[in-house]
Amino acid sequence: MSLESCFQLKTRKTSTNREIVGGVTTFLAMSYILAVNPGILSGAGLSWGGVFTATALSACIATLVMAFAANLPVALAPGLGLNAFFTYTVVLGMKCSPSFALTAVLLEGVLFILLSLLGIREAIIKSIPLNLRKAVAVGIGLFITLIGLTNAGITSGDTGTLIGFVNLNSAHATAIVALLGLVITIALYTLKVPGAILVGIVITTIIGIPFGVTSIPENFKPFSAPEKPLLFSFEWGSVLTIKFFIVFFTFLFTDLFDTIGTLLGVAEQANLKDKDGNVVNAKGALMADAVGTVVGACLGTSTVTSFVESSSGVAAGARTGLASVVTALLFLVALFLSPLFALIPAAATAPALIFVGFLMMRSVMGIDFSDISEGIPAFITIMAMPFAYSISKGISFGIIAYVLTKIFAKKAKEIPLVTWILAAIFLFDIIFEAMK
């Protein structure tokens, strides 16, 4: 089978080279998870090396499923936020064992597989109104811009205001390198240099060496053997408890709407939609997320989800699952080259995230702000994502606002049944959180 017949490169107006560059760019933009996830989960008592192996393998497998089941340039890995909930809330806060949390992750993934096979998750995506889908893309753009600014140390809460830009002095070398990288990335993209974002990451990494931002250890060796992950560590005795129910549904809803938000944002940016404006091959994409979560739980890591950093690969030209294959293979390679990939500092990937934020902002031009009942929910969706630091919160607040403004505008008949149901679920979730 040829690459063309498998991934429809010509149909999506792309090429093998562009897909490779896009896949590498996505990997570099999200490779930080290989260090961050083990760091967070080791706080729950899990082995750093074992979690590193589980992170790379689950990302590889889930992203390959995305490539072949959905043919989308979307990569997956254990998600930020969900891993923090795993460690700081479930294990350290609720005094549960890591096996307890892994059991909740496993059953969440199994349920998602069933929901995906039945088309229920796909129906939820289709129930989100068109203007809100565009708003999701814009909100994600601002969200990942904030992630980039924060990772690079450009913004801080120690500036005398709630958040502000730091002073560019020797104490903030990371911020200086990131801003230089952003200028370079803008210049390369404006000059239409192929793979501008990827080239920008590489150049910024090199620039970081004299600044002390890119650190090369003494006796540096790029190769290391992967550590065995924690396999099938589950705790079945607590499944029927109230505590398990709370943990299970928190994982469930956060993962569900983080994934939906990411798919909507990337599909909008790459124009991977059908004639009705829905995400192409959404069922396969959601299945990849579910399979990845089950695999991750079996290997000893938290919930696997679609990564918003995939948008950086799309910006570099990725349009098909071939880019996902490239990203997946790099995660496999990373198992043996972890010291090499660890050289890429946050200052080098931050410019890519910030620049992609600009690219995703373009979807704002398609939002109908002249209709208050469409514009206000879109604004709330866009505003909530960066300020709540959560894609799922942006979607939930946006849908609740959509239902309310349609009622106030006497247009309740325009609200789909599934949207009513989602709004009720989100409202219940807010009330439940307030009563804790």
N, C-alpha and C positions, 0 to 999 in steps of 0.2 A: 504493500500500500504506500503510495507517494504522500509526501507532506501536503501537497495541494489537495488531494482527495480527503485527507484526514482532517485538515485544519482550514480549508477554504481560504487560502491566502489571497488569491486573486479576487474572490467575491468581496472580501473585506478590505481590498485595496492596500495590501501590505506585502512585505517580502520577508524571506528567511532572515536576512541581516537585521532588519528592523525588529523582528521578533526576538532575536538573540540579544540585541542591545536592550530592548525593553525588559526582557527576563532578567538580565544581569542587573539592570538599574533597580528593578523591584527588589531583587535579593539584597543589594547593597543598602537600599533604603530601609529594609526591615531586618537586616542581619543583627541589629542591636538586640533583638529578642533572644538570640543565642546566649547572650551574656546576662540580660535583664531577667529572663524567666528563671534560670537556675538560681540567680541571686535572691529572688523573691521566695521561691518555693523551698530553698534551703532553710529559710527562716521558719518553715513549718516542720523541719526535722528531716527533710529529704536530702539525699546526697546531691551535691552540686554537679558532679560529673555524670551521675545517673540521669539527672533532669536535663542536662545539656544533651545527652544522647537521645532522650525521649523527645525533646524539643525538635531536634533536627530530623529525626525519623518521622514523627507525626506530621511535621510540616511538609516533608518530602512526599509522604503517602497521600495526604489530603490534597496537596496541590496537583499531584498527578491525576487524582480522581477528577478534580476540577478541569484539568486539561482535556481529558478524554470523554468525560460525561457531559460537560457543558461547553467545551471549546471557548472558554473565556480567559482573558489575561488577568486572572485574579489569584493571588497566592494566599495560603492559609498558614497559620501557626497558632500556638497557644496565645490567647489574647491578654493584653494588658487590662487591668481593671478586674477581670475575672480571676487572674492569678493572685492579685492583691486581696480580693474577697476570700479566696481559698485559704491564704495564709493568715491574714490579719483578723478576719472576721470569724471564719469557721474554725480554724485550728487554734489560734492564739486567743481570740475573743470568746468563742463558744466552748473552748476546751475540748474540741473533738479531735479524733485522730486523723492523720492524713488519709488513712484507708477509708474512713467515713466519708471524707470529702470526695475521694476518687470514686466511691460507689455512687454518689449523687451525680458526678460528672458522667459516669458510664450510663446510668439509667436515663439521664437527660438526652444523651446521644442516641440511645435506642429509641426513645420516644420520637426524637426528631426524624429518625429514619422512617418510622411509621407515618408520621405527619407528612413527610416529603413524598412517600409512595402514594398516599391518599390525595396529594395535591393541595392539602390544607395550607401549608406554608406559602405555596405559590399563590393561592387565593388571597392570602393576607397582603402580599405584595401588590396584587392587582387592585385591591380595595383602596390603596392609598391614592388620593386624587392627583391628577397630573401636575398641578401647580406645586403641591407639596413634594412631589418627586424631584422637581427642579430645585426646590428650596433645600431638600436634603443634600443635593450635590453642592450647593453654595455653602451650607452650614458645615459640611465636611471639609470644604476648602479652608474655611476660617479655623476649623478645629485642628487640622493638620498643620496649618501655619503657626498656630499657637504652640503645638507640640514641637515644631522645629525651632521656634524662638526660645522656648523653655529649655529644650535639650542643649542648645548652643550657649545658654546662659546670657542671651541677649536681653531677655526680659527677667525681671526679678520683683519680688514683693518687698525688697529691702531698700527701695528708692524713695521712701517717704510718702508714697501713694500706694493704692491697692496693688497696682502693677505698673511698671515703667521700664524704660530702657536704661541699662547700666551705663556708667561712664566708661569710655573706651580707653582704659589705661592698662598698664602691665598686669594688673590684678585680674583682668578679664581677657586674657589672651585667647581663650576659646571663642568668645564673642567676636573678637577682631578677625580671627581666621574664618569664622562662619560668614561674616559680612563680606570679606574678600571673596570667599567662595560664591556668595550670592551674586556679586558684581560679575564674576567670571562666568557664572551660569547664564546670567541675563545676556552678557555679551555674546557667548557662544550660540545661544538660542536665537538671538536677534540676527546673527550672521548666518543662521541656518546650518550650523555645523552638525553633521550627523551624530546622533547619540550625545547631544549637548549636555544633558543632565548627568549621564554616566561619566563623560569626560570631566565635567565639573567636580564630581565626587573624587575622582582620581587626583586631579590637580590640587584640590583643596587638601587632600590627605598628605600630599608631598609638601605643600606650603606649611602644613602644621608641624613639620619636623623641626625647623629652626625656632619656631615659637614654643616648642616643648609641648605642643598639644597632641601631636602624633608621637607616641612613645614606642621606641624600639628597645626591647629588653636586651641586657647583656646575654651572650651565649644563646642568641635567638635561634630557635629551631621551629620551622614551620609545621613539622609533622608531629602528631600525637595520636596514640591509639585510643579509640572511644571506650568509655567505661560502660559496663553493663547496666541497663536501666532497671528500675523496680517493676517487675512483671506481675500483673494480675493480683495486686494487693487491694483486696476489697473487704468490706465489713458488712455482712448481710444482716446481722442481728439487730441493727438499728433502723432498718428500712421503714418500719411501720410506725415510727415515732413522729411526734409533732415537729421536733427539731429537724429531723430529716426532711420533712415536707417543706419547711421554710427554706432550707438550704437548696433543695432540689428546684423549687420554683424560682428562686432568685437566679440561679444559674440559667434556668430555662428561658425566662423572659429577657434577661440581659443579653444572652447569646442570640436569641431570636431576632431582636430588633437591631442589635449591632450589625449582624450579618445582612439583614434586609437593607439597612441604611447604606452599608458599604457597596452592596450590589447595585442599588439604585444610583449611587453617586458615580461609580466607575462606569456603569452602562450609559449614563447621561453624558459623561465626559468623552467616552469612546464612540458614542452614537451606536451602541449595540442594543438597539430596541427594534421591536416589530412595528407593524403599521399602526397598532393601537397604542404604541408608546410603552409597551411592557418589556421587561428585561428578556432578551433572547435566552433560551435554554435555562430558564430560572430553576426548573425542577432539578436538573442535573447539578446546578450550582449549589442548591440547598442540600442535595444529597451528599456532595463533597464535604460540606461543613459537618453534617451529621456523622458521616463515616470517620472523618478526622477526629471528632470528639471521642468516639468509641475507641479508636486506635490509641489516641493520646491517653485516655484513662487506663487502658490495658498496659501502656508503657510507663505510666507513673507521672503524668503531667496534667495540668488543668485544661479547661475547655479550649478546644481548637476552633478558631473562627476566621472569617475572611478579613484580610488586612487592608486598611484604608491606604497604606503605602503603595498598594498596587497601582494607584493612580499615577505615581511617579513613572512607572513602567509604561503606562498608557500614554503619558505625556512624551515619553521617549520613542513612541511609535508602535507599541504592542497593541494588537487587535484580536489575537486568537489564542487558543490554548497552547500553541507552540511556545509562546513566551513563558507560560506556566511550567511547561516541561523543563525549560532552561532553568527557571528558578528552583524547581524541585531537585534537579540534578546538582545544583550548587549547594543546596542544603545537605545532600548526601556527601558531597566532597568536603563540606565543612566539618563533617564528623572527624576527618583526619587532618584537617588544616585549621583547626580552631585558633591556634596562636597567630596565624597569618591574617585571618579575618578580624581578629580582635584588634589589629593595628588601626583599622578604619575608625576614626573618632566620631563622636556625635557632631562635631563641628563640620565634618565633611558631608554627612547626610542631611543635616539641617537645611542647607540652602536648597536642596532638592525638594524637601517638604514645603518650604516657604514658597518656592516658585510654582509648585503644583497648586498651591492654594490660589495663586493668581489665575491659573488656567481654569480651575473649577469655578471661580467666581463668574465666569462668562455665562453660566446658566441663568444668572439673575435676569438677563435680558429677556428670557422667555416667560417670566412670571407676570401674571396679569394683576398688577397692583391697583389698577383702576377699579376693580371689583373688590370692595372692602371684605366681603365674605371669603374671598380667595387670598387677598393680600395680607390681611392680619395673621391668619394661620401660617402663611409662608414666612412672614417676618419672625414670628415666635419660634418657628422651627430653626431658622437661620441663627437667631440670637441665642437660643438655648444650648445648642451644641458646644460652642466654645466656652460659654460662661458656666455651664453645668459640667463641662469637660466630659461629655457623654453623648454619643450618637443616639443611643436608645432613649435618653431623656428628651432629646430634641424631637424625635419622632412622636413620643407619647404626648408631650405638651402641644405639639403641632396638631395632632389628630383631635385632642380634646378641644383645642381652640377652633378647629374647623367645624366640629359639630355645634359648638356654642354660637359661633358667628352665623352659621347657616340658619340656626333657629331664630336668632335675633333679626336676621334679614328676611325672615319668613320664606326661606328656601329649603326647609327641612326635607322636602321631597327629593332634593338632589343628593341627599346623603345615602350611600349604599348601605345595605344591611350589615355587611361585615365591618364597615367603618363605625357604625353604631356600637357593635359588639366590642370592637377594639377600644373605643372611647370609654365604655363602661369598665372594661378590664383595667385600663390605665388609671381611671379615676379611683377604682377600688385599691389599686396598688399604692397610689398617693396617700389615701386614707389609712391603709394598713401601715405604711412607713411612719405616718404621723403618730400612730397609736403605740409604736414600739417603746 
